[in-house]
Amino acid sequence: MDVALQTIEKTPRTLKRTLKAYLSLTKPRVVELLLVVTAPTMLLAERGIPSLWLVLATLIGGSLSAGSAGAFNCYIDRDIDRVMHRTQNRPLVTGELSDREALVFAYALGAASIAWLAIFTNWLAAALSFGAILLYVVFYTIILKRRTAQNIVWGGVAGCMPVLIGWAAVTESLSWPPVILFMIIFLWTPPHYWPLSMKYRADYQAAGVPMLAVVRGRAQVGLQVILYAWATVACSLLLIPIAGMGITYTFVALVTGGWFIYETHRLYNLAIRHEHVSPMRVFHGSIAYLTLLFVAVGVDPLLPF
């Protein structure tokens, strides 16, 4: 890290590098995943294709909101990021950006998100965006992350908010279907993130972050992943009667859900036999599962069966 920092200090700062550093603060991969669940939710809310401008406006506002939360997280956790190998290339660790620049950027994105959604969608969507930022920054990053192994469970509430924002943007209200979609993501977050914490257990331990993989053994983590995976799939099936989903969604939910559960059981079986485990297989598989499930959420209302 010291070598990288010295290299940056000697290299002239260019506009391209600066923009890339600011983009890195927003955690683009997280933003992408949040957008994947927002657009299909809007299709379901409309029971068809909403105004393309409304979809675009909501996705832009959601991106600004998620980017703001990510930038605040990078600012608050900069001490942890300096310790963990996985995060040592983040711009506040390398010195590419100053702490002040990151904080101003985070506030600016957050304000822009709320104003954008209030102007181009509605006040409910804007309020939910504000709530999502507060949940991620205050509830998860400041309060839970460094204090409890259940941090990712309850902190994951912030990652569920995009479905509520998307639904509110279309209907200007909330109802049971978005609540079910919210719960799907809530239950999905632990079996998605805990395998990642298994791989980077030493990093979290060195940083003093009590992730479940740090305070419990691999077998216990594997068991918890299984339980949450089953709960996720069960919740996904609740959407069928509550939202009147058709054959397409039902088929995708059953097939991908069965595959997701199988992968979590495989991880657990390897862990209890003390064999080599591949937690990132479940991590990446969970992303594929959620993506396919929400594609089905968006496509199903467009089909006649």
C-alpha positions, 0 to 999 in steps of 0.5 A: 500500500505504501508503494502505491501511495508513493506512486500516486503522490509522484504521479500528476493528478488527471481529470480521468483519474479523479473521476475514476476515483469518485466513481470508485467511492460509489461502489458501482457493483453495488449500484448495478445490483440495486438497479437490477431489482428496481426496474423489474419492480416498476414493471410489476407495479405498472403491470406493464411497461411504465413511462420510460422517462419515469424508469430512467428518472427512478434509476438515476435517482436510485443510483445517486442514492446508492452512490451517496451511501457508498461514499459515506461508507468509504469515508467512515470505514477508511480506517478499516479499509487501510487494514483489509487487503480487499479494500486497500485500493480504495481512493481514500486509502491510496490518497487519490482523494482527500477525506474532505473531498469524499465527504462533500461528494457523499453529501452532494450525491445524497442531496441530489438524489432526494431533489431529483426523485422529488422533482421527477418522481414523487415525494414518497420515493424521495423520502424512501431514498433519504431513509435508505441513505440513513439506514446504510450510513447510520444504522449499518455503518456507524451503529451495527458493523463494528458491534455485532455479528448480526450487522449484515442481517439488520444492516441489509435493510438499506439494500432492500429499499430500492424495491420500495422506491421503484414501486412508490415511483410508479404508484405513489403508494406502497402495498403488500407486493413490494413488502414481499420483494423487500423481504426477499432481498432482506432474507437473501442478504446474509447468504449472499454476504456471509460467504464473502466474509468466510473468504476474507475472514482474516481481513475482518478479524484484523480490522476488528469487525465481528462478522459471523465468520470471525466469531463462529466456525465455518460449519455454523456460518454454513448452517446459517447460510442454509437457513436464510436461503430456505427462508429466501426461497419460501418468501419468493413463493409468497409473491405468487398468490400475493401479486398474482404471478404467473407460470414464468415467475413460478418456474424461475422461482422454483428452479433458481431457488432449488439451485440456490439452496443446493449450493448452500447445502454443498457449502455446509457439507464441505465445511462440516467435513473440513474439506476445502470450501469455495464460499465465493461460488455461493457468493456469485451464485446468489447474485445470479439467483437474485438477478434471474428472480427479478428478471422474472418479476419484470417479465411475468406481467408482460406475458399472457400466462 
